[in-house]
Amino acid sequence: MNESAKLLPQKYMEGDKVHVLGIDVSRGKSNCALLHDHTVIKEFQIIHNKSGLAKLKSIITSDLPVMAVFETTGIYSRVLTRFFIDEGMNYLEINPLESSIRMAGLRRQKTDRSDAVKLALLGIDQKSLIHGRRPYSRPYEQLHLMAHRYLEITKERSRIINHLHAALDQTFPELNDIFNPIRSVLGLTFVSLFPHPDFLTGYIPGTMAKQIIGLVSPKIHSDLIVRRCNEVWQAGQLSYPAQPANSFLTNQIHSYCEEIQRYNQAHDLLKRQLITYAKTFPEFKLIASIPGAGEISTALLLGFTGKIARFPSYKQLNAYVGIDLRRIQSGGFKEADRINRRGQSSARYIMFEMIRSMLRNKARIDNHIVDYYYKLKKGPHPKPDMVAMIACVNRLDRTIMNLVRTNQIYNYARTSH
């Protein structure tokens, strides 16, 4: 039984007739079609605001209960999800891919009006076959929003860093090699002060080091600062940049550095908030106990998957993140197996990062997933890296499901390896 079915009184879930409301959702408005036993009773449009939702409530209030059917359309359908939950009304939220397959026919006709009717007919004819979306509970929804924002900041910072790299390739290309990654506090300080070799005029490594030490945190060791000063000064003596020192790009580099520093601060703050909030969920300590998983990756994974225990098995979790296999065979033809990539791409990305983290830390952790990776890479027919990675993500899913179901901390001695 899906979550929405719980909202109807029991007598209505035992075969009584109901009205079915098909809703075609778009930005800020929806087209609706109210059907009863394949007959269209009413068609109307609503705006996604208080008056529009009040209109919807007044129309669907009748002697018979109403079940609403609509597609998940990103952020646009969330207002309807909240409305039906707050009002205690029955609804079925469908994956757009599933509804597209089920509504496909020989004649192609797609309008907002016809889509609303087709969605209502799905609710009448195929309700028992459809797997409705289960929205996050409120605590998990907040974690999801925080995790989404964390990845947004990460991507925006990467975009600015790429711009900075491109600018330095024209003004002082050697800095790109000396500071890698260039987003570090020390790297940004050097780039801001010396975006062009001509800015080194009058400096020697010793005076450079004194200035840098006064600008950065005392946690950064002075020996590292002196070593970087020597490298930058020597590179400046040999560098021949494409742009002069008074180029517009030198001013732009200052702006890039300031912007990256702001993203660094926001990134670090949200990281702490994410971990603190995620620790309030019971799954956190179980998943984080897997060596190499990491606290921030665990918090992000919970943010993009929601409550792990809601999945009946690890196969459903695989399908949710999009690593279930797509197998095509017809007659003598057989296509190589590939993953579907139809699931939650952010969760899939986090799981791959968790495996990479485990592999980076293989020397100091005991982890059966790492053992499995190198087992796949050995032998007479070693697996390609991506094949081995997907197999490890599958094993990670199985491990997570087992830990959550049994409420156990990871124990390497009890794993199969």
Residue pairs with C-beta under 8 A, 6 or more apart in sequence:
2 92
2 131
2 132
2 134
3 132
3 134
3 135
4 84
4 90
4 91
4 92
4 93
4 132
5 13
5 90
7 84
7 85
7 88
7 89
7 90
7 91
8 65
8 67
8 90
9 65
12 18
12 65
12 90
16 64
16 65
17 36
17 37
17 64
18 64
18 65
18 66
18 67
18 90
19 34
19 35
19 36
19 41
19 60
19 62
19 64
19 65
19 66
19 67
20 34
20 35
20 36
20 66
20 67
20 68
20 69
20 120
20 121
20 123
20 124
21 32
21 33
21 34
21 35
21 60
21 66
21 67
21 68
21 69
21 120
22 32
22 33
22 35
22 68
22 69
22 70
22 115
22 116
22 117
22 118
22 119
22 120
22 121
22 122
22 123
23 30
23 31
23 32
23 68
23 69
23 70
23 80
23 116
23 119
24 30
24 31
24 32
24 70
24 71
24 112
24 113
24 115
24 116
24 119
25 70
25 71
25 73
25 76
25 77
25 80
26 73
26 76
26 112
27 76
28 47
28 48
28 76
29 45
29 46
29 47
29 48
29 52
30 45
30 46
30 48
30 70
30 80
31 43
31 44
31 45
31 112
31 113
31 115
31 116
32 43
32 44
32 45
32 46
32 56
32 59
32 116
33 40
33 42
33 43
33 113
33 116
33 117
33 119
33 120
34 40
34 41
34 42
34 43
34 44
34 59
34 60
34 66
34 120
35 41
35 117
35 120
35 121
35 124
36 64
37 124
38 121
38 124
40 117
42 59
43 113
43 116
43 117
44 55
44 59
46 52
46 53
46 55
46 56
48 76
48 79
48 80
53 79
53 83
56 83
57 87
60 66
60 68
60 89
65 90
66 89
66 90
67 90
67 91
67 92
67 123
67 127
68 80
68 84
68 89
68 90
68 91
68 92
69 91
69 92
69 94
69 119
69 120
69 122
69 123
70 77
70 80
70 91
70 92
70 93
70 94
70 119
71 77
71 93
71 94
71 95
71 96
71 99
71 119
72 93
72 94
72 95
72 96
72 133
73 96
77 93
80 91
81 91
81 93
81 135
83 89
84 90
84 91
85 135
92 123
92 127
92 130
92 132
93 132
93 133
93 135
94 119
94 122
94 130
94 132
94 133
95 131
95 133
97 342
98 130
98 131
99 119
99 122
102 122
102 126
102 129
102 130
103 115
103 118
103 119
103 122
122 130
123 130
134 306
134 310
135 141
136 144
136 306
136 307
137 306
137 307
139 280
139 281
140 281
140 302
140 303
140 306
140 307
142 277
143 274
143 277
143 278
143 281
143 299
143 302
143 303
144 303
144 304
144 306
146 270
146 273
146 274
146 277
146 303
147 274
147 299
147 300
147 302
147 303
147 304
147 346
148 303
148 304
148 346
149 270
150 267
150 270
150 271
150 274
150 300
150 303
151 300
151 346
153 263
153 266
153 267
153 270
154 267
156 263
157 183
157 260
157 263
157 264
157 267
160 256
160 259
160 260
160 263
161 181
161 182
161 183
161 260
163 256
164 182
164 191
164 253
164 256
164 257
164 260
165 176
165 182
167 249
167 252
167 253
167 256
168 175
168 176
168 182
168 191
168 195
168 253
169 176
169 242
170 241
170 242
170 243
170 247
170 249
171 195
171 196
171 241
171 242
171 243
171 247
171 249
171 250
171 253
172 191
172 194
172 195
172 196
172 197
172 235
172 236
172 239
172 241
173 239
173 241
174 232
174 235
174 236
174 238
174 239
175 182
175 187
175 190
175 191
175 194
175 232
175 235
176 182
178 187
178 190
178 228
178 231
178 232
178 235
179 186
179 187
179 190
179 191
179 228
181 187
182 188
182 191
183 260
183 264
185 216
185 217
185 220
185 261
185 264
186 212
186 216
186 220
186 224
186 225
186 228
188 257
188 260
188 261
189 212
189 215
189 216
190 212
190 228
190 232
191 253
191 257
192 253
192 254
192 257
192 258
193 199
193 211
193 212
194 200
194 232
194 236
195 249
195 250
195 253
195 254
196 241
196 243
196 244
196 245
196 247
196 250
197 235
197 236
197 237
197 239
197 241
197 245
198 244
198 245
199 245
200 208
200 232
200 233
200 236
203 233
204 233
205 226
205 229
205 230
205 233
206 229
208 229
208 232
208 233
209 222
209 225
209 226
209 229
212 225
212 228
212 229
213 222
213 225
216 225
243 249
243 250
271 296
274 296
274 299
274 300
274 303
275 295
275 296
275 299
277 299
278 284
278 295
278 298
278 299
278 302
278 303
279 285
281 302
282 407
283 302
283 307
283 308
283 309
283 404
284 298
284 299
284 302
285 409
286 400
286 403
286 404
286 407
286 408
286 409
286 410
287 293
287 298
287 301
287 302
287 308
287 400
287 403
287 404
288 294
288 295
288 298
289 403
289 409
289 410
290 358
290 367
290 369
290 396
290 399
290 400
290 403
290 410
291 358
291 361
291 365
291 366
291 367
291 410
291 412
292 354
292 357
292 358
292 359
292 360
292 361
292 365
292 367
292 370
293 354
293 357
293 358
294 354
294 357
297 350
297 353
297 354
297 357
300 346
300 350
301 347
301 350
301 351
301 354
302 308
304 344
304 346
304 347
304 350
305 317
305 320
305 321
305 344
305 347
308 317
308 400
308 401
308 404
309 404
309 405
311 317
311 320
311 401
313 401
314 394
314 397
314 398
314 400
314 401
314 402
315 324
317 397
317 400
317 401
318 324
318 394
318 397
319 340
319 343
320 343
320 344
320 347
321 343
321 344
321 347
321 348
321 351
321 393
321 397
322 339
322 340
322 341
322 342
322 343
322 344
322 345
322 348
323 339
323 340
323 343
323 348
323 351
323 390
323 393
323 394
323 397
324 339
324 340
324 343
325 337
325 338
325 339
325 340
326 337
326 338
326 339
326 340
327 335
327 337
328 334
328 335
329 335
339 390
341 348
348 393
351 393
351 396
351 397
352 389
352 393
354 396
355 369
355 373
355 389
355 392
355 393
355 396
358 365
358 367
358 369
358 370
359 370
359 373
362 370
366 412
367 412
368 395
368 399
368 412
368 415
368 416
368 417
369 392
369 395
369 396
369 399
371 417
372 391
372 392
372 395
372 417
373 388
373 389
373 391
373 392
376 382
376 383
376 387
376 388
376 391
377 383
377 385
377 388
383 391
399 410
399 415
402 408
403 409
403 410
